[in-house]
Amino acid sequence: MAKTGIFYGPEKGSVDRVAHMVAKEFGEGNADLISVKDKDPKLLENYDKIIIGVSTVGMTNWNSEHIRNEWDSFSAGIDKVNLKGKDVAIFCLGDQVTYPEHFVDALGWMYDKLKPLGANIVGFVDPDDYDFTDSEGLRNGKFVGLPVDEDTEPEKTEERVKNWVAMLKNDFGF
Ligand SMILES: Cc1cc2nc3c(=O)[nH]c(=O)nc-3n(C[C@H](O)[C@H](O)[C@H](O)COP(=O)(O)O)c2cc1C
């Protein structure tokens, strides 16, 4: 079985917690957890199956000049990474009650960044299970990854992660 790389950030919050849940679902020894803080994005090329974990926090996005986000240094060099032939799935933390018009926007920002690098993006999710007004994470009526709302629906996280990883194992050819 090809090893999966779970690249996540920031550390110590909801993204971190969910990244560990995803790794647990893949089973011991099947997935490496890699915090993107101070890491070289070339590390992505070590894996053929990749999971990216992010959160949506206001104005922070790939083009932002905010320096507090742990993704910034990693994303700065990501344009030189070749993801051709690699399966990539994204999960994104958000809050659909406080930010109903921007729910998990970072899912879409991530998709737009990774797709041109040749990535085959998998793990799309139906939006019916969520209650929001708008999201940049949608393409053709589907979320381009898994939205997780630890702020207002933490009780749904475990099942969402379980179902999504089951789908990914299939997409990844496990
Ligand atoms: C300043 C701030 C801005 C946020 N903006 C959004 C947003 O635009 N859309 C959204 O879905 N969630 C938004 N959130 C909610 C976070 O994505 C959510 O709390 C997430 O679980 C944070 O995970 P982290 O602590 O691992 O970064 C925001 C949270 C904060 C603190």
The ligand as an SDF file (V2000), in Angstrom:
LIG
                    3D

 31 33  0  0  0  0  0  0  0  0999 V2000
  -10.5520   35.3730   12.6860 C   0  0  0  0  0  0  0  0  0  0  0  0
  -11.3190   34.1760   12.2060 C   0  0  0  0  0  0  0  0  0  0  0  0
  -11.8840   34.1910   10.9390 C   0  0  0  0  0  0  0  0  0  0  0  0
  -12.6040   33.1000   10.4610 C   0  0  0  0  0  0  0  0  0  0  0  0
  -13.1490   33.1250    9.1910 N   0  0  0  0  0  0  0  0  0  0  0  0
  -13.8520   32.0650    8.7340 C   0  0  0  0  0  0  0  0  0  0  0  0
  -14.4270   32.0880    7.4270 C   0  0  0  0  0  0  0  0  0  0  0  0
  -14.3210   33.0640    6.6790 O   0  0  0  0  0  0  0  0  0  0  0  0
  -15.1160   30.9820    7.0170 N   0  0  0  0  0  0  0  0  0  0  0  0
  -15.2710   29.8700    7.8120 C   0  0  0  0  0  0  0  0  0  0  0  0
  -15.8950   28.8920    7.3650 O   0  0  0  0  0  0  0  0  0  0  0  0
  -14.7130   29.8250    9.0490 N   0  0  0  0  0  0  0  0  0  0  0  0
  -14.0240   30.8820    9.5190 C   0  0  0  0  0  0  0  0  0  0  0  0
  -13.4610   30.8340   10.7770 N   0  0  0  0  0  0  0  0  0  0  0  0
  -13.6430   29.6330   11.6270 C   0  0  0  0  0  0  0  0  0  0  0  0
  -12.4130   28.7370   11.6360 C   0  0  0  0  0  0  0  0  0  0  0  0
  -12.1340   28.2340   10.3470 O   0  0  0  0  0  0  0  0  0  0  0  0
  -12.6470   27.5750   12.5990 C   0  0  0  0  0  0  0  0  0  0  0  0
  -12.7830   28.0780   13.9060 O   0  0  0  0  0  0  0  0  0  0  0  0
  -11.5800   26.4880   12.5720 C   0  0  0  0  0  0  0  0  0  0  0  0
  -12.0110   25.4060   13.3480 O   0  0  0  0  0  0  0  0  0  0  0  0
  -10.2210   26.9820   13.0480 C   0  0  0  0  0  0  0  0  0  0  0  0
   -9.3140   25.9090   13.0040 O   0  0  0  0  0  0  0  0  0  0  0  0
   -7.7790   26.1070   13.4810 P   0  0  0  0  0  0  0  0  0  0  0  0
   -7.8830   26.6100   14.9010 O   0  0  0  0  0  0  0  0  0  0  0  0
   -7.1460   24.7670   13.4320 O   0  0  0  0  0  0  0  0  0  0  0  0
   -7.1680   27.1040   12.5530 O   0  0  0  0  0  0  0  0  0  0  0  0
  -12.7540   31.9450   11.2720 C   0  0  0  0  0  0  0  0  0  0  0  0
  -12.1710   31.9250   12.5620 C   0  0  0  0  0  0  0  0  0  0  0  0
  -11.4690   33.0140   13.0170 C   0  0  0  0  0  0  0  0  0  0  0  0
  -10.8600   32.9550   14.3890 C   0  0  0  0  0  0  0  0  0  0  0  0
  1  2  1  0
  2  3  1  0
  2 30  2  0
  3  4  2  0
  4  5  1  0
  4 28  1  0
  5  6  2  0
  6  7  1  0
  6 13  1  0
  7  8  2  0
  7  9  1  0
  9 10  1  0
 10 11  2  0
 10 12  1  0
 12 13  2  0
 13 14  1  0
 14 15  1  0
 14 28  1  0
 15 16  1  0
 16 17  1  0
 16 18  1  0
 18 19  1  0
 18 20  1  0
 20 21  1  0
 20 22  1  0
 22 23  1  0
 23 24  1  0
 24 25  2  0
 24 26  1  0
 24 27  1  0
 28 29  2  0
 29 30  1  0
 30 31  1  0
M  END
$$$$
